[in-house]
């Protein structure tokens, strides 16, 4: 999978969960071992993404962490508030 496809996957998962889908943004950073995808949403929607006891965030991360990129780097998801 490419990095653009991972970004689209994150957007596909997150946009139906929030009230302001136009405010959803995904950025990315890289280091030697990881590609970090940084998810930012409207401040009113952060609770919807994290969920009770972090269950929604953990479910999203479980899906994303299962992705293997064409490079040997691993994927990480940071939720920015």
Buried (B, 14 or more C-beta within 10 A) or exposed (E): EEBEEBBEBBBEBBBEBBEEBEBBEBEBEEEEEEBBBBBBBBEEBBEBBBBEEEEBBEEBBEEBEEBEBEEEBEBBBEBEE
